[in-house]
Amino acid sequence: MKKVLFIFTFLGFLISEGFAQQNDKSPELNNPKSWSLILIPDTQNYVKFERNQPILDMMMNWIKENRKILNTELVLCVGDLVDQNNNAYPDGIKGDQTSTQQWKAVSRSFGKLDHQLPYILSTGNHDYGMKNSENRYTQFNSYFPVERNPLTSALLVEMAPNAFGIPTLENACYEFKPRHGQKLLIFSLEFAPRKAIIEWCKKLSSQPKYSNYFCIVLTHSFIRSMLKNNVPIDTEPYPLPDATYGEQLWKQLLYPSDNLRLVFSGHVADNDEHKGHVGFHREKNAAGKTVTQMMFNAQREGGGWNGNGGDGWLRILEFLPDGKTVQVKTFSPLFALSPATQHLAWRTESYDQFSFDLR
């Protein structure tokens, strides 16, 4: 009996050790010739509380420190950079930082990547109006001007006018040439894009010189989570005129396009559990090509709306040398920081660790 107990104890030890080693493993590429893109979810709940801001700083430091290990060439953020765009009086419950403090905090965090990596940002509903898209005014352009990060501005192809007729990075197109695979054209579109922006994106992406490019759309709101069947969002309760939401964005821009093939969005938190923060869907466009749609958010994880901001979750997208395969991993530098929590640093569910192809 003692021998049997010993064997089971020993087997349990081996299994637990193997599990720990797998989950404590530091990020690395599956193929050293790959390159990676880091996808950052909504940052609003990191910056609305002073206590949470160091977590976002740590995430950026981790990206910078690991850029050579992961051959990171690009960083994208899905928007809602702040929780309130223009509010000088936080209530101390849903946040203790003024909008100016929030913008300064997110600017400081991304500043860690300036001159280190190009990063492309989308603007979300909370980045407009007073608190939540009451209008199209945003402070984004004051904190993220064109010339801020030369590695980003070097990729810039064109900007479209914002709602006030001023060309800004709210709507911008970037050309990116990775170390292998197709050349990329990346469009960052404002929250609920106006019709003029849809036409601008459609016209630019369809130019003959970009016919062989693989085009990416980065916009804040597009599909719902897997809890809501990953469906495009049909409408939202914001008083914005001339607004295009997910379902219309698909019908008017993505479906008719020949080369808009990958969409990144955030915005959605259908509940506090992780499944309510992630979505993934693939559908054919009019040309019969697959359009991959990925929603990634984390803002209600780590304690809900007023928790720690999102447990530090990031997505690592590894683009393999075959030019078509992308491997997705979901990782938290926050959990990885301490030996006591390293076993929590990787999400290995099928919807957090998977691959897809660009064909």
C-alpha positions as YAML, in Angstrom:
chain: A
units: angstrom
residues:
- id: 1
  name: MET
  ca: [0.00, 0.00, 0.00]
- id: 2
  name: LYS
  ca: [2.80, 2.38, 0.88]
- id: 3
  name: LYS
  ca: [4.49, 1.58, -2.43]
- id: 4
  name: VAL
  ca: [1.29, 2.38, -4.35]
- id: 5
  name: LEU
  ca: [0.88, 5.68, -2.49]
- id: 6
  name: PHE
  ca: [4.50, 6.53, -3.22]
- id: 7
  name: ILE
  ca: [4.07, 5.82, -6.93]
- id: 8
  name: PHE
  ca: [0.95, 8.00, -7.15]
- id: 9
  name: THR
  ca: [2.64, 10.75, -5.14]
- id: 10
  name: PHE
  ca: [5.69, 10.61, -7.39]
- id: 11
  name: LEU
  ca: [3.56, 10.65, -10.55]
- id: 12
  name: GLY
  ca: [1.62, 13.60, -9.17]
- id: 13
  name: PHE
  ca: [4.88, 15.40, -8.54]
- id: 14
  name: LEU
  ca: [6.10, 14.77, -12.10]
- id: 15
  name: ILE
  ca: [2.81, 15.93, -13.57]
- id: 16
  name: SER
  ca: [2.72, 19.07, -11.45]
- id: 17
  name: GLU
  ca: [6.36, 19.81, -12.25]
- id: 18
  name: GLY
  ca: [5.73, 19.35, -15.96]
- id: 19
  name: PHE
  ca: [2.70, 21.64, -15.76]
- id: 20
  name: ALA
  ca: [4.65, 24.23, -13.83]
- id: 21
  name: GLN
  ca: [7.50, 24.18, -16.31]
- id: 22
  name: GLN
  ca: [5.09, 24.57, -19.20]
- id: 23
  name: ASN
  ca: [3.30, 27.49, -17.58]
- id: 24
  name: ASP
  ca: [6.38, 29.16, -16.10]
- id: 25
  name: LYS
  ca: [8.10, 29.16, -19.48]
- id: 26
  name: SER
  ca: [9.22, 32.57, -20.66]
- id: 27
  name: PRO
  ca: [7.86, 33.68, -24.03]
- id: 28
  name: GLU
  ca: [9.83, 32.56, -27.04]
- id: 29
  name: LEU
  ca: [9.21, 32.08, -30.72]
- id: 30
  name: ASN
  ca: [8.32, 28.68, -32.09]
- id: 31
  name: ASN
  ca: [10.57, 29.49, -35.02]
- id: 32
  name: PRO
  ca: [13.55, 31.84, -34.51]
- id: 33
  name: LYS
  ca: [13.03, 33.24, -38.01]
- id: 34
  name: SER
  ca: [9.48, 34.39, -37.20]
- id: 35
  name: TRP
  ca: [8.52, 37.94, -36.35]
- id: 36
  name: SER
  ca: [5.88, 39.00, -33.83]
- id: 37
  name: LEU
  ca: [3.18, 41.57, -33.35]
- id: 38
  name: ILE
  ca: [2.01, 42.49, -29.84]
- id: 39
  name: LEU
  ca: [-1.69, 43.28, -29.45]
- id: 40
  name: ILE
  ca: [-2.66, 45.46, -26.47]
- id: 41
  name: PRO
  ca: [-6.29, 45.47, -25.27]
- id: 42
  name: ASP
  ca: [-8.24, 48.48, -23.95]
- id: 43
  name: THR
  ca: [-6.08, 50.41, -21.49]
- id: 44
  name: GLN
  ca: [-8.79, 52.63, -19.95]
- id: 45
  name: ASN
  ca: [-9.04, 50.85, -16.60]
- id: 46
  name: TYR
  ca: [-5.29, 50.88, -16.10]
- id: 47
  name: VAL
  ca: [-5.14, 54.67, -16.29]
- id: 48
  name: LYS
  ca: [-8.35, 55.75, -14.53]
- id: 49
  name: PHE
  ca: [-6.90, 54.73, -11.15]
- id: 50
  name: GLU
  ca: [-3.47, 55.93, -10.09]
- id: 51
  name: ARG
  ca: [-2.87, 52.57, -8.38]
- id: 52
  name: ASN
  ca: [-3.23, 50.69, -11.69]
- id: 53
  name: GLN
  ca: [-0.98, 52.83, -13.84]
- id: 54
  name: PRO
  ca: [2.25, 50.98, -12.90]
- id: 55
  name: ILE
  ca: [0.74, 47.79, -14.39]
- id: 56
  name: LEU
  ca: [0.50, 49.41, -17.82]
- id: 57
  name: ASP
  ca: [4.04, 50.77, -17.41]
- id: 58
  name: MET
  ca: [5.22, 47.25, -16.61]
- id: 59
  name: MET
  ca: [3.49, 45.84, -19.70]
- id: 60
  name: MET
  ca: [5.26, 48.35, -21.92]
- id: 61
  name: ASN
  ca: [8.59, 47.68, -20.24]
- id: 62
  name: TRP
  ca: [8.08, 43.96, -20.84]
- id: 63
  name: ILE
  ca: [7.36, 44.55, -24.53]
- id: 64
  name: LYS
  ca: [10.50, 46.64, -24.85]
- id: 65
  name: GLU
  ca: [12.69, 44.20, -22.92]
- id: 66
  name: ASN
  ca: [11.53, 41.19, -24.95]
- id: 67
  name: ARG
  ca: [11.43, 42.76, -28.40]
- id: 68
  name: LYS
  ca: [14.65, 41.03, -29.52]
- id: 69
  name: ILE
  ca: [13.73, 37.63, -28.06]
- id: 70
  name: LEU
  ca: [10.38, 37.74, -29.88]
- id: 71
  name: ASN
  ca: [11.59, 39.60, -32.98]
- id: 72
  name: THR
  ca: [8.81, 42.07, -32.26]
- id: 73
  name: GLU
  ca: [8.38, 44.45, -35.16]
- id: 74
  name: LEU
  ca: [5.03, 46.07, -34.45]
- id: 75
  name: VAL
  ca: [2.68, 46.91, -31.55]
- id: 76
  name: LEU
  ca: [-1.05, 47.57, -31.97]
- id: 77
  name: CYS
  ca: [-3.61, 48.81, -29.43]
- id: 78
  name: VAL
  ca: [-7.35, 48.43, -29.96]
- id: 79
  name: GLY
  ca: [-8.36, 51.74, -28.32]
- id: 80
  name: ASP
  ca: [-10.14, 53.16, -25.29]
- id: 81
  name: LEU
  ca: [-6.79, 54.53, -24.28]
- id: 82
  name: VAL
  ca: [-8.47, 56.46, -21.46]
- id: 83
  name: ASP
  ca: [-11.71, 56.01, -19.56]
- id: 84
  name: GLN
  ca: [-12.89, 59.61, -19.87]
- id: 85
  name: ASN
  ca: [-11.64, 61.98, -22.53]
- id: 86
  name: ASN
  ca: [-12.51, 65.33, -21.01]
- id: 87
  name: ASN
  ca: [-13.62, 65.12, -17.38]
- id: 88
  name: ALA
  ca: [-11.91, 67.21, -14.70]
- id: 89
  name: TYR
  ca: [-13.94, 65.81, -11.81]
- id: 90
  name: PRO
  ca: [-13.52, 62.04, -11.21]
- id: 91
  name: ASP
  ca: [-15.88, 60.64, -8.60]
- id: 92
  name: GLY
  ca: [-13.19, 58.64, -6.76]
- id: 93
  name: ILE
  ca: [-15.23, 55.45, -7.11]
- id: 94
  name: LYS
  ca: [-15.20, 54.71, -10.83]
- id: 95
  name: GLY
  ca: [-11.82, 56.39, -11.11]
- id: 96
  name: ASP
  ca: [-9.63, 58.86, -9.24]
- id: 97
  name: GLN
  ca: [-7.80, 60.45, -12.18]
- id: 98
  name: THR
  ca: [-8.85, 63.46, -14.20]
- id: 99
  name: SER
  ca: [-8.87, 63.08, -17.96]
- id: 100
  name: THR
  ca: [-5.65, 65.07, -18.18]
- id: 101
  name: GLN
  ca: [-4.02, 62.68, -15.73]
- id: 102
  name: GLN
  ca: [-5.33, 59.69, -17.70]
- id: 103
  name: TRP
  ca: [-3.99, 61.00, -21.01]
- id: 104
  name: LYS
  ca: [-0.64, 61.81, -19.44]
- id: 105
  name: ALA
  ca: [-0.46, 58.31, -17.96]
- id: 106
  name: VAL
  ca: [-1.18, 56.45, -21.20]
- id: 107
  name: SER
  ca: [1.15, 58.80, -23.05]
- id: 108
  name: ARG
  ca: [3.91, 58.09, -20.55]
- id: 109
  name: SER
  ca: [3.41, 54.35, -20.86]
- id: 110
  name: PHE
  ca: [3.57, 54.29, -24.65]
- id: 111
  name: GLY
  ca: [6.51, 56.66, -24.41]
- id: 112
  name: LYS
  ca: [8.55, 53.69, -23.26]
- id: 113
  name: LEU
  ca: [8.25, 52.35, -26.82]
- id: 114
  name: ASP
  ca: [9.21, 55.60, -28.55]
- id: 115
  name: HIS
  ca: [12.40, 55.10, -30.62]
- id: 116
  name: GLN
  ca: [12.19, 51.39, -29.72]
- id: 117
  name: LEU
  ca: [9.24, 50.00, -31.69]
- id: 118
  name: PRO
  ca: [6.56, 51.35, -34.02]
- id: 119
  name: TYR
  ca: [3.11, 51.33, -32.45]
- id: 120
  name: ILE
  ca: [-0.27, 52.00, -34.01]
- id: 121
  name: LEU
  ca: [-3.23, 53.04, -31.86]
- id: 122
  name: SER
  ca: [-6.96, 53.03, -32.44]
- id: 123
  name: THR
  ca: [-9.33, 55.49, -30.76]
- id: 124
  name: GLY
  ca: [-12.26, 54.10, -28.77]
- id: 125
  name: ASN
  ca: [-15.58, 55.45, -27.57]
- id: 126
  name: HIS
  ca: [-14.11, 56.57, -24.25]
- id: 127
  name: ASP
  ca: [-11.48, 58.60, -26.11]
- id: 128
  name: TYR
  ca: [-14.20, 60.96, -27.39]
- id: 129
  name: GLY
  ca: [-16.59, 63.49, -25.88]
- id: 130
  name: MET
  ca: [-16.68, 64.21, -22.16]
- id: 131
  name: LYS
  ca: [-16.97, 60.73, -20.72]
- id: 132
  name: ASN
  ca: [-18.21, 58.43, -23.47]
- id: 133
  name: SER
  ca: [-18.59, 59.65, -27.07]
- id: 134
  name: GLU
  ca: [-21.06, 62.44, -26.52]
- id: 135
  name: ASN
  ca: [-19.34, 64.01, -29.56]
- id: 136
  name: ARG
  ca: [-16.29, 63.51, -31.80]
- id: 137
  name: TYR
  ca: [-13.85, 65.67, -29.83]
- id: 138
  name: THR
  ca: [-10.74, 63.86, -28.53]
- id: 139
  name: GLN
  ca: [-7.50, 64.83, -26.82]
- id: 140
  name: PHE
  ca: [-5.76, 61.96, -28.60]
- id: 141
  name: ASN
  ca: [-4.08, 64.25, -31.11]
- id: 142
  name: SER
  ca: [-2.50, 66.40, -28.41]
- id: 143
  name: TYR
  ca: [-0.76, 63.41, -26.84]
- id: 144
  name: PHE
  ca: [-0.09, 61.33, -29.96]
- id: 145
  name: PRO
  ca: [0.92, 63.72, -32.74]
- id: 146
  name: VAL
  ca: [2.33, 62.47, -36.03]
- id: 147
  name: GLU
  ca: [5.95, 63.23, -35.21]
- id: 148
  name: ARG
  ca: [5.95, 61.67, -31.75]
- id: 149
  name: ASN
  ca: [7.53, 58.28, -32.51]
- id: 150
  name: PRO
  ca: [9.77, 58.38, -35.61]
- id: 151
  name: LEU
  ca: [9.51, 54.59, -36.01]
- id: 152
  name: THR
  ca: [5.75, 54.93, -36.41]
- id: 153
  name: SER
  ca: [5.80, 58.04, -38.58]
- id: 154
  name: ALA
  ca: [8.26, 56.30, -40.92]
- id: 155
  name: LEU
  ca: [5.47, 53.83, -41.78]
- id: 156
  name: LEU
  ca: [2.81, 56.46, -42.36]
- id: 157
  name: VAL
  ca: [1.26, 56.54, -45.83]
- id: 158
  name: GLU
  ca: [-1.67, 58.88, -45.38]
- id: 159
  name: MET
  ca: [-4.03, 60.43, -42.83]
- id: 160
  name: ALA
  ca: [-7.71, 61.24, -43.34]
- id: 161
  name: PRO
  ca: [-9.42, 64.32, -41.89]
- id: 162
  name: ASN
  ca: [-11.09, 63.89, -38.52]
- id: 163
  name: ALA
  ca: [-14.60, 65.16, -37.78]
- id: 164
  name: PHE
  ca: [-13.25, 68.72, -37.64]
- id: 165
  name: GLY
  ca: [-11.49, 68.51, -41.01]
- id: 166
  name: ILE
  ca: [-7.97, 68.05, -39.61]
- id: 167
  name: PRO
  ca: [-5.79, 65.14, -40.81]
- id: 168
  name: THR
  ca: [-4.73, 63.18, -37.71]
- id: 169
  name: LEU
  ca: [-3.72, 59.69, -36.64]
- id: 170
  name: GLU
  ca: [-7.35, 59.02, -35.69]
- id: 171
  name: ASN
  ca: [-7.65, 57.69, -39.22]
- id: 172
  name: ALA
  ca: [-4.33, 56.69, -40.70]
- id: 173
  name: CYS
  ca: [-2.80, 54.22, -43.13]
- id: 174
  name: TYR
  ca: [0.62, 52.63, -42.61]
- id: 175
  name: GLU
  ca: [2.79, 50.54, -44.91]
- id: 176
  name: PHE
  ca: [4.77, 47.82, -43.17]
- id: 177
  name: LYS
  ca: [7.27, 45.45, -44.77]
- id: 178
  name: PRO
  ca: [7.91, 42.46, -42.49]
- id: 179
  name: ARG
  ca: [11.00, 40.31, -42.74]
- id: 180
  name: HIS
  ca: [9.02, 37.72, -44.70]
- id: 181
  name: GLY
  ca: [5.57, 37.30, -46.17]
- id: 182
  name: GLN
  ca: [3.34, 39.83, -47.92]
- id: 183
  name: LYS
  ca: [3.72, 43.54, -47.46]
- id: 184
  name: LEU
  ca: [1.11, 44.93, -45.07]
- id: 185
  name: LEU
  ca: [-1.13, 47.94, -45.29]
- id: 186
  name: ILE
  ca: [-2.57, 48.80, -41.88]
- id: 187
  name: PHE
  ca: [-5.56, 51.09, -41.40]
- id: 188
  name: SER
  ca: [-6.30, 52.56, -37.99]
- id: 189
  name: LEU
  ca: [-9.90, 53.78, -37.98]
- id: 190
  name: GLU
  ca: [-11.74, 55.99, -35.50]
- id: 191
  name: PHE
  ca: [-14.48, 54.61, -33.27]
- id: 192
  name: ALA
  ca: [-17.66, 54.02, -35.31]
- id: 193
  name: PRO
  ca: [-16.10, 55.40, -38.50]
- id: 194
  name: ARG
  ca: [-17.91, 58.07, -40.49]
- id: 195
  name: LYS
  ca: [-19.01, 57.33, -44.05]
- id: 196
  name: ALA
  ca: [-16.21, 59.52, -45.43]
- id: 197
  name: ILE
  ca: [-13.69, 57.35, -43.59]
- id: 198
  name: ILE
  ca: [-15.19, 54.18, -45.03]
- id: 199
  name: GLU
  ca: [-14.84, 55.62, -48.52]
- id: 200
  name: TRP
  ca: [-11.28, 56.81, -47.84]
- id: 201
  name: CYS
  ca: [-10.21, 53.37, -46.63]
- id: 202
  name: LYS
  ca: [-11.95, 51.63, -49.52]
- id: 203
  name: LYS
  ca: [-10.40, 53.93, -52.12]
- id: 204
  name: LEU
  ca: [-6.88, 53.78, -50.72]
- id: 205
  name: SER
  ca: [-6.78, 50.02, -50.19]
- id: 206
  name: SER
  ca: [-8.05, 49.37, -53.72]
- id: 207
  name: GLN
  ca: [-5.29, 51.32, -55.45]
- id: 208
  name: PRO
  ca: [-3.45, 49.11, -57.98]
- id: 209
  name: LYS
  ca: [-0.10, 49.56, -56.21]
- id: 210
  name: TYR
  ca: [-1.58, 47.84, -53.13]
- id: 211
  name: SER
  ca: [-3.26, 44.97, -54.96]
- id: 212
  name: ASN
  ca: [-0.72, 42.44, -53.64]
- id: 213
  name: TYR
  ca: [-0.72, 43.80, -50.10]
- id: 214
  name: PHE
  ca: [-2.36, 42.07, -47.16]
- id: 215
  name: CYS
  ca: [-4.45, 44.77, -45.49]
- id: 216
  name: ILE
  ca: [-5.27, 44.99, -41.80]
- id: 217
  name: VAL
  ca: [-7.99, 47.10, -40.17]
- id: 218
  name: LEU
  ca: [-7.52, 48.19, -36.56]
- id: 219
  name: THR
  ca: [-10.69, 49.67, -35.10]
- id: 220
  name: HIS
  ca: [-12.08, 49.75, -31.60]
- id: 221
  name: SER
  ca: [-15.52, 48.19, -32.01]
- id: 222
  name: PHE
  ca: [-16.39, 45.42, -34.45]
- id: 223
  name: ILE
  ca: [-17.44, 41.96, -33.19]
- id: 224
  name: ARG
  ca: [-18.86, 40.71, -29.90]
- id: 225
  name: SER
  ca: [-17.29, 38.05, -27.69]
- id: 226
  name: MET
  ca: [-17.52, 34.28, -28.11]
- id: 227
  name: LEU
  ca: [-20.31, 34.37, -25.50]
- id: 228
  name: LYS
  ca: [-22.35, 36.28, -28.06]
- id: 229
  name: ASN
  ca: [-21.29, 34.09, -31.02]
- id: 230
  name: ASN
  ca: [-18.62, 36.54, -32.31]
- id: 231
  name: VAL
  ca: [-21.27, 38.40, -34.31]
- id: 232
  name: PRO
  ca: [-20.65, 41.91, -35.65]
- id: 233
  name: ILE
  ca: [-22.12, 44.64, -33.46]
- id: 234
  name: ASP
  ca: [-25.24, 46.02, -35.11]
- id: 235
  name: THR
  ca: [-25.82, 49.18, -33.08]
- id: 236
  name: GLU
  ca: [-24.59, 51.03, -29.99]
- id: 237
  name: PRO
  ca: [-26.16, 53.64, -27.69]
- id: 238
  name: TYR
  ca: [-23.97, 56.64, -28.53]
- id: 239
  name: PRO
  ca: [-25.33, 59.98, -29.79]
- id: 240
  name: LEU
  ca: [-22.87, 60.14, -32.69]
- id: 241
  name: PRO
  ca: [-24.28, 61.05, -36.10]
- id: 242
  name: ASP
  ca: [-22.78, 59.40, -39.16]
- id: 243
  name: ALA
  ca: [-21.52, 56.37, -37.23]
- id: 244
  name: THR
  ca: [-20.72, 52.98, -38.74]
- id: 245
  name: TYR
  ca: [-20.85, 50.01, -36.37]
- id: 246
  name: GLY
  ca: [-19.65, 46.45, -36.85]
- id: 247
  name: GLU
  ca: [-22.38, 44.96, -39.02]
- id: 248
  name: GLN
  ca: [-22.43, 47.96, -41.33]
- id: 249
  name: LEU
  ca: [-18.63, 48.07, -41.37]
- id: 250
  name: TRP
  ca: [-18.63, 44.51, -42.64]
- id: 251
  name: LYS
  ca: [-21.24, 45.17, -45.32]
- id: 252
  name: GLN
  ca: [-19.92, 48.53, -46.51]
- id: 253
  name: LEU
  ca: [-16.15, 48.09, -46.25]
- id: 254
  name: LEU
  ca: [-14.83, 44.62, -45.48]
- id: 255
  name: TYR
  ca: [-17.10, 42.34, -47.50]
- id: 256
  name: PRO
  ca: [-16.75, 44.25, -50.81]
- id: 257
  name: SER
  ca: [-12.98, 44.64, -50.43]
- id: 258
  name: ASP
  ca: [-10.51, 42.34, -52.12]
- id: 259
  name: ASN
  ca: [-7.56, 42.78, -49.76]
- id: 260
  name: LEU
  ca: [-8.86, 43.91, -46.33]
- id: 261
  name: ARG
  ca: [-8.24, 40.55, -44.72]
- id: 262
  name: LEU
  ca: [-7.62, 40.92, -40.97]
- id: 263
  name: VAL
  ca: [-9.51, 42.97, -38.37]
- id: 264
  name: PHE
  ca: [-8.42, 43.69, -34.80]
- id: 265
  name: SER
  ca: [-10.86, 45.17, -32.29]
- id: 266
  name: GLY
  ca: [-11.50, 45.42, -28.55]
- id: 267
  name: HIS
  ca: [-14.28, 47.28, -26.74]
- id: 268
  name: VAL
  ca: [-16.40, 44.30, -25.69]
- id: 269
  name: ALA
  ca: [-16.63, 42.99, -22.14]
- id: 270
  name: ASP
  ca: [-19.79, 40.89, -22.10]
- id: 271
  name: ASN
  ca: [-19.15, 39.93, -18.47]
- id: 272
  name: ASP
  ca: [-16.27, 39.60, -16.01]
- id: 273
  name: GLU
  ca: [-15.19, 36.17, -17.20]
- id: 274
  name: HIS
  ca: [-12.51, 35.79, -19.82]
- id: 275
  name: LYS
  ca: [-14.80, 34.35, -22.49]
- id: 276
  name: GLY
  ca: [-16.65, 37.65, -22.49]
- id: 277
  name: HIS
  ca: [-13.46, 39.48, -23.50]
- id: 278
  name: VAL
  ca: [-12.36, 37.50, -26.55]
- id: 279
  name: GLY
  ca: [-13.83, 36.82, -29.95]
- id: 280
  name: PHE
  ca: [-12.65, 35.18, -33.15]
- id: 281
  name: HIS
  ca: [-14.49, 34.76, -36.43]
- id: 282
  name: ARG
  ca: [-13.59, 34.02, -40.05]
- id: 283
  name: GLU
  ca: [-15.82, 34.73, -43.01]
- id: 284
  name: LYS
  ca: [-15.47, 34.95, -46.78]
- id: 285
  name: ASN
  ca: [-15.63, 38.30, -48.53]
- id: 286
  name: ALA
  ca: [-17.13, 38.99, -51.95]
- id: 287
  name: ALA
  ca: [-13.92, 37.80, -53.62]
- id: 288
  name: GLY
  ca: [-14.09, 34.48, -51.78]
- id: 289
  name: LYS
  ca: [-11.13, 35.33, -49.56]
- id: 290
  name: THR
  ca: [-11.17, 34.74, -45.82]
- id: 291
  name: VAL
  ca: [-11.38, 37.77, -43.53]
- id: 292
  name: THR
  ca: [-10.09, 36.95, -40.04]
- id: 293
  name: GLN
  ca: [-11.66, 38.93, -37.19]
- id: 294
  name: MET
  ca: [-10.13, 39.00, -33.71]
- id: 295
  name: MET
  ca: [-11.54, 40.79, -30.67]
- id: 296
  name: PHE
  ca: [-9.26, 41.02, -27.64]
- id: 297
  name: ASN
  ca: [-10.01, 42.88, -24.43]
- id: 298
  name: ALA
  ca: [-9.30, 42.37, -20.72]
- id: 299
  name: GLN
  ca: [-10.63, 45.44, -18.93]
- id: 300
  name: ARG
  ca: [-13.05, 43.68, -16.55]
- id: 301
  name: GLU
  ca: [-10.60, 40.95, -15.62]
- id: 302
  name: GLY
  ca: [-8.70, 41.46, -12.41]
- id: 303
  name: GLY
  ca: [-11.67, 42.65, -10.38]
- id: 304
  name: GLY
  ca: [-14.36, 43.97, -12.70]
- id: 305
  name: TRP
  ca: [-14.79, 47.55, -13.88]
- id: 306
  name: ASN
  ca: [-12.98, 48.94, -10.85]
- id: 307
  name: GLY
  ca: [-10.36, 46.21, -10.51]
- id: 308
  name: ASN
  ca: [-6.71, 46.29, -11.54]
- id: 309
  name: GLY
  ca: [-7.38, 47.13, -15.20]
- id: 310
  name: GLY
  ca: [-7.00, 43.74, -16.88]
- id: 311
  name: ASP
  ca: [-4.43, 41.49, -15.15]
- id: 312
  name: GLY
  ca: [-1.74, 42.60, -17.61]
- id: 313
  name: TRP
  ca: [-2.92, 40.40, -20.48]
- id: 314
  name: LEU
  ca: [-1.30, 40.80, -23.91]
- id: 315
  name: ARG
  ca: [-1.50, 38.83, -27.12]
- id: 316
  name: ILE
  ca: [1.60, 37.68, -28.97]
- id: 317
  name: LEU
  ca: [1.01, 36.98, -32.66]
- id: 318
  name: GLU
  ca: [3.89, 35.08, -34.24]
- id: 319
  name: PHE
  ca: [4.11, 35.30, -38.03]
- id: 320
  name: LEU
  ca: [5.97, 32.22, -39.23]
- id: 321
  name: PRO
  ca: [8.50, 32.18, -42.09]
- id: 322
  name: ASP
  ca: [6.08, 30.31, -44.37]
- id: 323
  name: GLY
  ca: [4.38, 33.67, -44.85]
- id: 324
  name: LYS
  ca: [0.91, 32.34, -44.10]
- id: 325
  name: THR
  ca: [0.75, 30.89, -40.57]
- id: 326
  name: VAL
  ca: [0.08, 33.02, -37.48]
- id: 327
  name: GLN
  ca: [0.34, 31.52, -34.01]
- id: 328
  name: VAL
  ca: [-1.50, 33.31, -31.21]
- id: 329
  name: LYS
  ca: [-0.55, 33.21, -27.54]
- id: 330
  name: THR
  ca: [-2.07, 35.07, -24.59]
- id: 331
  name: PHE
  ca: [0.35, 36.12, -21.87]
- id: 332
  name: SER
  ca: [0.43, 38.26, -18.72]
- id: 333
  name: PRO
  ca: [3.74, 39.89, -17.75]
- id: 334
  name: LEU
  ca: [2.04, 40.80, -14.46]
- id: 335
  name: PHE
  ca: [1.52, 37.17, -13.46]
- id: 336
  name: ALA
  ca: [4.90, 36.18, -14.89]
- id: 337
  name: LEU
  ca: [6.69, 38.63, -12.64]
- id: 338
  name: SER
  ca: [6.39, 36.60, -9.42]
- id: 339
  name: PRO
  ca: [7.25, 32.92, -8.86]
- id: 340
  name: ALA
  ca: [4.03, 32.73, -6.83]
- id: 341
  name: THR
  ca: [1.88, 33.54, -9.87]
- id: 342
  name: GLN
  ca: [3.98, 32.37, -12.83]
- id: 343
  name: HIS
  ca: [1.75, 29.36, -13.31]
- id: 344
  name: LEU
  ca: [-1.07, 31.78, -14.23]
- id: 345
  name: ALA
  ca: [0.92, 33.72, -16.82]
- id: 346
  name: TRP
  ca: [-0.26, 31.75, -19.86]
- id: 347
  name: ARG
  ca: [-3.80, 31.18, -21.08]
- id: 348
  name: THR
  ca: [-3.88, 27.86, -22.88]
- id: 349
  name: GLU
  ca: [-7.58, 27.50, -23.71]
- id: 350
  name: SER
  ca: [-8.35, 26.83, -27.37]
- id: 351
  name: TYR
  ca: [-9.58, 30.41, -27.79]
- id: 352
  name: ASP
  ca: [-6.38, 31.87, -26.29]
- id: 353
  name: GLN
  ca: [-3.69, 29.70, -27.84]
- id: 354
  name: PHE
  ca: [-4.30, 28.81, -31.46]
- id: 355
  name: SER
  ca: [-3.14, 29.37, -35.01]
- id: 356
  name: PHE
  ca: [-4.72, 30.63, -38.22]
- id: 357
  name: ASP
  ca: [-3.50, 31.18, -41.75]
- id: 358
  name: LEU
  ca: [-3.50, 34.29, -43.89]
- id: 359
  name: ARG
  ca: [-4.80, 32.60, -47.03]
...
